[in-house]
Amino acid sequence: MRIRPALPLVVLALVACKREARAPAPAPPPTMPAVVDGVSSGMPAPEPASDPAALAAPHQAATAGPADVKVEPVAKASGPDARTVAELWAQRRALAGRTVAVRGQVVKATPVMGRNFLHLRDGSGSGADHTNDLTVTTAEAVPVGTVVTARGVVAVDRDVGTGTPYPVMIEGAKVTR
């Protein structure tokens, strides 16, 4: 019995493959892959910001309550740790890490990351420099317009992940009506 070489079959297969029309491979993205902490994400690098201030504006707006909401003066909370919103702004560096109580009206409430960000105003401070508004984080949901006392720890220049720090805020507050 004579064995025939398989060469004609291999040649035929190569010719068939060469004749197939193949689409060219897609071109790589024109930008370099994004690299974070020395590791490539495989995604194209983001375009450079044409106006960084415009990109930061929504995050900075989150650190202040609405400009058009005015409140009537609210009585100050009672006790040795009680402060008005304006006092807290003025004494924020000295009060950092300490527990305080602030009484004010909720002018904005936003649930984010399992907690509620409340903006309180008590009629003190100035709207021009935003010292009339205090951000408070709490587990409790509180409707806008409610007057509450918030007792929690003062944090200064706290970045909660938006890239824009809150100049002063009360974190983990217990809120009473």
C-alpha positions in Angstrom: 0.0 0.0 0.0 1.3 3.3 -1.0 0.8 6.5 1.2 0.1 9.6 -0.6 1.4 12.9 0.8 -1.2 15.3 2.1 0.6 18.2 0.5 -2.2 18.9 -2.1 -4.7 19.3 0.7 -2.5 21.8 2.6 -1.9 23.9 -0.5 -5.7 23.9 -1.2 -6.4 25.0 2.3 -3.9 27.9 2.1 -5.3 29.1 -1.2 -8.8 29.1 0.2 -7.8 31.1 3.2 -6.0 33.6 1.1 -9.0 34.1 -1.1 -11.4 34.9 1.8 -12.1 38.6 2.0 -11.2 39.8 5.5 -12.1 43.2 7.0 -9.1 45.1 8.1 -8.5 45.2 11.9 -10.0 48.3 13.6 -7.5 51.1 14.1 -6.4 51.7 17.7 -7.8 54.8 19.4 -5.9 57.9 18.7 -5.1 58.5 22.3 -2.9 56.5 24.7 -4.6 54.2 27.1 -5.5 55.7 30.5 -3.0 54.8 33.2 -4.0 55.1 36.9 -1.4 54.2 39.5 0.8 52.6 36.9 -1.9 50.3 35.6 -3.5 50.7 32.1 -7.2 50.5 32.0 -7.2 49.6 28.3 -9.6 52.5 27.8 -8.6 55.7 25.8 -7.4 58.5 28.0 -10.0 61.2 28.6 -9.9 64.3 26.6 -8.3 67.2 28.5 -10.8 69.5 30.1 -11.2 72.6 28.0 -12.7 74.5 31.0 -11.8 72.9 34.4 -13.8 75.5 36.3 -17.0 74.6 34.3 -16.4 70.9 35.0 -16.0 71.6 38.8 -19.0 73.8 39.1 -21.6 71.1 39.6 -19.6 69.6 42.4 -19.0 72.9 44.0 -22.7 73.7 43.8 -23.3 70.5 45.8 -21.4 72.0 48.8 -23.9 74.8 49.2 -27.6 75.0 49.6 -30.0 76.7 47.1 -29.3 80.4 46.8 -32.9 81.4 46.5 -34.2 79.9 49.8 -34.4 82.4 52.7 -35.4 81.3 56.2 -36.7 83.1 59.3 -34.4 83.2 62.3 -34.5 79.9 64.2 -33.7 79.7 67.9 -30.3 78.4 68.8 -30.0 74.8 70.1 -29.5 74.5 73.8 -26.5 73.2 75.7 -22.8 73.9 76.0 -22.1 72.4 72.5 -24.8 74.5 70.8 -23.7 76.7 67.9 -25.5 78.8 65.2 -24.6 78.1 61.6 -22.5 81.4 61.5 -20.7 80.5 64.8 -19.8 77.1 63.4 -18.4 78.6 60.2 -16.4 81.1 62.3 -15.1 78.5 64.8 -14.8 75.6 62.4 -11.0 75.0 62.8 -11.2 75.0 66.6 -14.3 72.8 66.5 -12.9 70.2 64.1 -13.4 66.7 65.5 -15.7 67.9 68.3 -19.4 67.2 68.7 -21.7 70.1 68.3 -25.5 70.8 68.1 -27.0 73.1 65.5 -30.7 73.9 65.1 -31.9 75.0 61.7 -34.4 74.6 58.9 -33.7 72.0 56.2 -33.5 73.8 52.9 -32.1 70.9 50.8 -32.1 67.1 51.3 -30.2 64.7 49.1 -29.8 61.0 49.7 -26.3 59.8 48.5 -24.3 56.7 49.3 -26.6 55.4 52.0 -26.8 58.7 53.9 -28.7 61.9 53.6 -27.0 65.2 53.0 -29.1 68.0 54.6 -28.5 71.7 54.3 -29.5 73.6 57.4 -30.0 77.4 57.8 -30.9 79.2 60.9 -31.0 82.8 59.7 -27.4 83.6 60.7 -24.4 84.0 58.4 -24.2 85.5 55.0 -25.5 84.2 51.6 -22.7 86.2 49.9 -20.0 84.0 51.4 -22.2 80.9 52.0 -21.7 81.1 55.8 -25.5 80.9 56.1 -25.6 77.2 55.1 -24.4 74.1 56.8 -24.2 70.6 55.4 -25.1 67.7 57.7 -24.9 64.0 57.0 -27.3 61.7 58.7 -29.0 58.3 58.3 -32.4 59.9 58.9 -34.6 61.2 56.0 -35.9 64.7 56.8 -38.3 66.6 54.6 -37.3 70.0 53.3 -38.8 72.8 55.4 -38.5 70.9 58.7 -36.8 72.6 61.7 -34.4 70.1 63.3 -31.5 70.0 65.8 -28.5 68.1 64.4 -25.9 66.8 66.8 -22.7 65.3 65.3 -19.0 65.7 64.7 -17.5 68.7 62.9 -15.4 67.9 59.8 -13.4 70.6 58.0 -12.4 70.5 54.4 -13.9 67.1 54.0 -13.9 65.6 50.5 -16.7 63.0 50.3 -15.6 61.7 46.9 -16.7 64.5 44.6 -13.3 66.1 44.4 -14.6 69.3 46.0 -14.2 69.5 49.8 -16.9 70.8 52.1 -15.3 73.6 54.0 -17.3 72.7 57.1 -19.9 70.0 57.8 -21.4 67.9 60.6 -21.0 64.1 60.0 -23.0 61.2 61.3 -25.6 63.5 63.0 -28.5 62.4 65.1 -31.4 64.6 64.1 -34.3 65.5 66.3 -37.4 67.6 65.5 
